[in-house]
């Protein structure tokens, strides 16, 4: 899924955005409305994700394997999942909506 594809999905309201980077990175900045479930916690927190909505997982970029691992885990558990081809740094460079968590 490209950034442009993800924007279309967000506009349609039919996607869950999943940030699988470590929580400290999520807090420093993430795609607006993304859920934070670090890759190491994903299997134990699957119930937090909707089964009927497509999930787009992202991490640091095209060479970061966390998103690939997340998509494999989600698919095996019966979720419809894809990875964002780019990562958070690419999203931020394009000046798309981001959020920072202060807690």
ABEGO torsion letter per residue (X at the ends): XBAAAAAAAAAAGABBBBBABBAAAAAAEBBBGBBBBBAAAAAAAAAABBAABBBBBBBAEAABAAAAAAAAAAAAAGBBBBBBABBAAAAAAAGBBBBBBAX
